[in-house]
Amino acid sequence: MNRNGQDYLLEDGKDSKDGINIGKSRFLAYILHDIRIPVTGIAGMADIALRDIDGKGKTGDCLNRIKDSSEYLLSLVDNILDIIKYGEGRFEREDKPFNITKFIRKCICIFDELLCNRQIKFVSSYTGLPVVKVCGDELRLKQVLINLFSNSLKYTPDGGTIYFSAEEVRYDNESVTYCFIISDTGIGMSEEFIEEIFEPFSREKYNDGIKYEGNGLGMAIVKQFTDMLGGEIKVKSVKDSGTTFQVTITFDIDNSCTDKAKNSTEVDFTGKNILVVDDSDINAEIICDLLEQRGAHTFMETDGENAVKAFERSGINFYNVILMDVTMPVMNGIEATKIIRSLDRPDALDVPVFAMTGNVFKDDILKCREAGMDEQLIKPVDLVLLRQLLSKYNKC
């Protein structure tokens, strides 16, 4: 994309008085969400097929390539959506308790997975952190570190080394500051490029004959998330010698004993009856498959009208939750939820209805709430979050 495209993504929607720009930004976001849904379906169906054939032979190789390509498209769409949301001020920083040591261990596990097919030495150091329970935005911080590590991995040839460290640099009774460093012995970058590395779609040209994958958005996301977290990022690099990124962020100290939920592979839905309503057969099959793997009984409908009929036919308190797509033919999810809430049966107002949608605009969320939907889940559905919400509504 040209420089005008960069400016558009950065500036579009920042001026709330400019209705045209906001309209363009919203239109682009809706289109990207529509693209994201079938691509998610492609990746999910590839996973299911790979399990069925054990991922072997030429078919398995083709499916793995399909999965890799679809995941790349998803990352591209997600990165552009993140830039749009940041430009419109729609990113809200979350301040939730988490264990910084456990968080770092999880990141290192991800780093190890990314390194599995590479001949690169990985050295980490984070022991002896005196304060471990903090409050902050764990998800955004993870995205920052993974993007930085992925960048080092991309530009470090086999035989090189990537270093990761975390250390406490400041402490008082209420807050603690950590410095996260990711350094590599890769190809480095020029001083000129360092000045524009955090701009969207910025990619330095190399004459080494190697094709470096990427869309030039990762570093822009890193900078925006670091700013949102109130942190600071610095970069040092020497051509042909390597690059060092240093991220410094201050957290409030958490004195509670709250721990994070189990990861998605440990989530249990045994015995739960879940009605999944989605006009995309592929997406519905994927979420039903994931839920059934974890013990749930799932029931699938493809539009709001059939969802209402399914609820009417069910016994009282049969469904533990209804996962309702918002945009569907025949009858959309909002209308279907209104009808369910108006039915003359004791569980009509009690059954949890969670919206499944790609829309993240505040007025869309408000429409779901006004229709009687209890929560909103962004596609693809986060099973950990779903389990937490079921606990919230005493449906576990």
N, C-alpha and C positions, 0 to 999 in steps of 0.2 A: 504494500500500500504506500502511496506517496505521502509527502509531508502534509498535504491538506487533510488526508485521511487521519493522520496522527492528531492534528489539531482538532479535528471534528470529535474524535473519541475523548480527548482530554477536556474540551471546552463545552461540548454539547450538553445542555441542560443545567449548566452552572448558574446561569442567570434566570431566576424564576420568573422574571418579567417577559422573557422571550418564549412565548408560547409555541412558536414554530420549532425552535430547537428542541424543546421538551417533547413536542409531538414526534419529531424525527427520532429522538432517542428512544422513546417508548415504542414506536413502530419497530425499530431495529431490535429492541429487546424481545418483543413478542415473536418476531420472525426467528430469532435465535433460539428461543424456547421451543418453537415448533420444530426446528431442526434437531434440537437436543433430544427430544422424546424418541423419534425413530432411531437415532444413532445409539441411544441407550439400549433400545430394544435389540438392535443388531449385536451389540457387545454381549448382552445377556443371553441371547439365543446361541451365540457362538460358544459361550461358556457351557450351556446345557448340552450342546452337541459334542463338545470336547469330553465331557464327563461320560457321555454315552459310548464313545468310541475309544476312550482312554487316551485320546490325543495322539494316536499313532498313525504312521503312514502319510501319504501325500494329502489325504483329506484332512488329517490333523494339522499338517503344516499350513494348508490353505486357511483353515479355521483360525489358527494362531495369527496368521497375517491379517485376517479380517478383524480379529479382536484388537490387534495392535493399531491398525488404521482407525478403527472406530474410537479407541481410547484417545488417539491423537486428536481426532476431530472434536471429541468431548472437551479435551483440555483447551483447545483453541476457542470453542464456544464459551466455555466457562471463564476464560481469561478476558475475553471481550466483554462479557456480562459484568464481570467484576469491575472493569474500568468504567463502564457506563454507570453502574451503581455508585461507585466512588465519586464520579464526576457530578452526580445528582445529589450527593450527600445522603444516600440511602443506606450506607453502611453504618451500623450501630455497634459500637464496641461492647463486647460482653465482658463483665467482670464476675467470673465464677471461680470458686475455689478449685485448685488442682495441686497435685504434688509435682514439683519441678523435677525431682530425681526420676520419678516414674515416667514423666513426660519425655525426658532426655533419653531414657532407655527405649521408649517406644520409637522415637525418632531414629535412634541408632539401628534398631531392628529394620526400619524402613530403608535406611542407608545400606544395610547389609544386603537386603533383597535387591536393591538397585544395582549393587556391585556383583551380583551372582554370576553374570556372564562376562565379566571383565577381569583382566589381569592387573588390577590396581591395588596397591597396599592401602589399608585404611587404619589410621591411628586416631584413637579418641581419648579424651581426658576430661573427667568431670567429677572426680571423687572429692569428698571432703566439703561439700556444700553445706554450710552451717544451718541455713534456713531452707526448708523444702516445701512448706505449705504456703502458697501464695494465692492471690486473686488476680485474674487477668483473662485475656482472650486466648485460650489454649489453641483453638482451631486456627486463628490467624497467625499466631506465632509458629505453629507447625508448618503452615503453608510457606511462610518466609524461609524457614530453615530448609525445607525440602526443595524449594525452588533454587536456593543458593547451592545446595549440594548437587542437584541435578545439573546446574550450570557448570560446576567444577567437573563433574563426571563427563559431561559432553566434551569439554575442552582439555581433558587430561588423557594422553595416550596410554595404552597398556604399558606397564612397567613403571608408571608414575605412582605418586602417593597423594592421598587426600587426608588432611588433618581436620579434626573437629575438637573443639574444646569449649567448656563453659565454666565460668568462674564468677564468684561474687566480687564486685568492685566497690560497693558501698552499702552500708547498713545503718539503719537507726531503729527506733522502737516501733515504727509504723510501716516502714517500707524497706525494700532491698533492691539493689540494682545488680543485674547480671550482664555479663558480656559473653556473647556467643561468637565464636570465630570458626570460619570454614576457610581453609587454605589448601592450595593445590600446587603441584609442580608442573602444571600444564603449559599450554602455548602462550598464555598471557594475552595482553592487549596493549594497544598503543595509548600514549597519554591523551591523544586527541579523542579517541573513542571513550575513554573513561569519563570525559565531560558530558557525554550523551547516552551513557549506558542505561540510564533509568527512563529514557524516553520510549514510548510504545513503538514497536516494530524496528527498533534499532538493532542492527546486526553488523558486526565488523566483517569486512571481506578479507579472506585469507588466500594466499597463492600456493598452498601446500597440496592442492589437488584432492583434498578430503572434503566430503560433503557433510556439513554439520547440520543436523536436524534441529528444528525449532521455529517458532513464529515471531520471536522478538518481543514477546509480551511478558515473559516471566520476571524480568528485572523491574519492569514498570509496576507490576503487582507487588513485588517485594518492597519497593520504595513507598507505595501507597499504604500498604498494610503496616509497615514500620512507622510511618507518620501517624497513622490512625492509633497505633498503640502508644504513641507518645515517645517513641524511641528514636535512635539515631543510627544511621548506617554509613560506614566508611569503606572505601575500596582502595587497595593498592595493587598495582600490577606492573610486571616487567615483561616485555616481549620475550618470548621463548624461555621464560624462567618460572612463570606461575602467577597466581592471583590470590589475594587474601581479602575476604569480606569480614567486617567486624560489625556486629549488631549489638547495641547497648539499650536495654529496656529496664525501666523501673516498675516493680510490682508492689502492691499493698500486701502486707503480711497477713495471712489467714490464721486465725486462732481457733477455728472450728475443727471438727474431725470429719468433715465431709470428704468422701472419696468419690472418684469418678465411677461411672457404671462400667459393667463388663463390656468387653469389646464385642463386635457383632457376631463373631464365631461362637460366643458363649451364650448369646441371647436365647431364651427358651420361651416358646409359645405353646407348650404342650397343653392340649385340651381346649384351646381357645377357638371359638367359632368366629370367623372373620369373613365378612361380605366385602368382596373387592369389586368395585364398579369402575370400569374403564372401557372406553370405546375402542382402544387399541388392544387387539387380541394378544399381540406380542408382549406389550408391557404388563397386561394383566396376568399372562401365563408366567412371566418372570417373577413377579412379586408373589404369586401363589406358590410357585416352586420354592422360593426362598423361605416362605413362611412354613410350608409343609415340611421342609427339611428340618425345621426347628419345632416340629410337633403340632402345628396348628391344623385345624380343619378349615379349608377355604371354600368359598362359594363365589362364583364369578358371574357378573352381569355386564352387559355392554352398553346400557343406556339407563338414564334416570327412571324412565317409566317401568322398566323391568325390575329395577332395584326396589321401587316402591312395592310392586307386586310380590317380590321375594320376601320383603319385610312383613307384608300383610299375611303371607302364608306361614310364616315362621311362628314357633311357639313363643310365649311371653318370656322375655329375657334370654332368648336363644342366642342372639348375636352379642359377642363381647364388644365388638366395634364394627363400624362401617367405614371403609376407606373409599371415599367418593371423589371421583374425577370431577372437575368443575365444568370443563367444556366438552359436551357430548351432543350427538344428534338426538332427535325425537324429544328428549327432555334433558336439560342440563342438570348438573349436580345441585345448583342452588335451588331450582324449582323442586327437584326431587326431595331435598332436605326439608323444604317448607311443608310439603305434603306429609312427609313422615312425621314431622313435629305436630301436625294438626290431627293425626289419626286418633280415634277414640279407643285407646288401649293403654294400659298402665305404663308400658315401657317406651312409649312414643317420645316422651320428653327426656327419658333417662339414657337411652342408648347413645354412646359416644359416636359422633359422626366427625371424622377427620377428613378435611379437604386434601386431595392430591392434586397439585397444580405446579406449573412452571412459573406462574405469575408471582412476582415479588413486590408489586406496587401496593402501597398502603391502602388505597381505595379498593383494590381487589380483595385484600384481607378483610376490610370492613364489610364488604358485601357478603362474604362467606359468614362472618360473625352474625350479621343481621338476619341471615337465612336460618340460623340455628346450628351452624357448624361449630364444633367446639375448639378445634385446633387446625392448623394448616401445615401440611408436610410437603416439602419441595421434592419433586421427582429428580432422581430415583430416591425412593423412600429409605430413610436412615432407620434401620431396624433397632438400633440402640435407642434412638429417640422415641420410636414407636413404643418400645417396651417401657420406657420411662413414663410416657403419657398414659399408657394403660394403668400403670401403678397410680398415677395421679387421679384417675377416675375410678379407682378401686376395681379394676377389671382384670387383675393379675391373679 
